[in-house]
Amino acid sequence: MKGNVIVGQSGGPTAAINSSLAGVYCTARERGAKKVYGMLHGIQGLMEGKYVDLSDFIRSDLDVELLRRTPAAFLGSCRYKLPEIHENQEVYEKIFDILEELDIECFIYIGGNDSMDTIKKLYDYSMVTGRGHTNFLGVPKTIDNDLALTDHTPGYGSAAKYIGTSVKEIIRDGHSLRYEHGLVTIVEIMGRNAGWLTGAAALAKGEDCEGPDLIYLPELVFDVDKFVAKVRKLLEKKYSVVVAVSEGIKTADGKYVCELGSNVDFVDAFGHKQLTGTANYLASLIAGEIGCKTRAVELSTLQRAASHSASRVDILEASQVGGAAVKAGDEGDSGKMVVMLRLSDDPYQCTTEVKDVHKIANDERLVPREWVNKEGTYVTDEFITYVRPLIQGDVSPVMVDGIPRHLYRPID
């Protein structure tokens, strides 16, 4: 590698995103990169001239291991949508000026759907204008697991492991106390359009746990009346009911369930509504309709920040895809994203390839209909077979005074 590498992180962070950053850094140094720069807060920070030399923070093998075990985006993230090339070429000129000034041979962006849109646009601009010698590569990252063409995305396995563990603990808690009219706990799990995370609640089921009673994914229409009737019937047989719901479940008219209780006004740069309150609405509805005690549990950012519950498979694969992106860029690939290719479930084997980012950006991979039961109230064994290998193994935190130690970067 003759030039330098720059890497950024974008979108919602995960427990494994920094393992990908570590993979990029280590592989770039092994391949002879003179400098490995990190964008502060993604492409948005880069346009403001905010970047760091990663060697200022990663000084030893211990720092690399700490980074792999550090949740959230070490470099800082953003949700910035690049304009279309014909709308504002000045933005692209500014970015390419910086890349040329830093002698960037390989530009790597770690993120999800919207981040791959950034890679696509930067690559297209380089092709249209013939400007620069930078190769643009995407590294998959999203707990939502909804990127096209890849078997799964780093970050998902750790989130799924946390969700399965947490739902199991919630179920145990529900069995502790008996209430006169029963207890219904609604667990709200992230997932706007794809139910990969919510389906992971089924991992709680085993010889020592019956698992959640109902699971509702956003891929299927949610019928409020049928839901109430189903819960009522369950309470006739048991005193504690646990339901896992996606934040993005919708009624037949396309309205988010969380909007039934309040208005959802905030929209981000990519046009996504902020979803929250689904569990609260359903818990209040059940309490009013049935008269039982209810609880609403929103896992929220805990799903993506629980590095203490990270999957070893996930952390290793996150580092693997980061390194694969550097290798691909060094060998001349551009406008590509690294994807995971599953070779077998038992024993679990997976490798990497690169695919055209144009076939990935702004697309969503949903849970197959055949992986949800006929009623739409639970996932099938095929779903469990798919997800279980991704949650295997543990990553022991580096503990200091009884608390996990992370790699620290001063807040900018």
Disulfide bonds with the S-S distance in Angstrom:
none
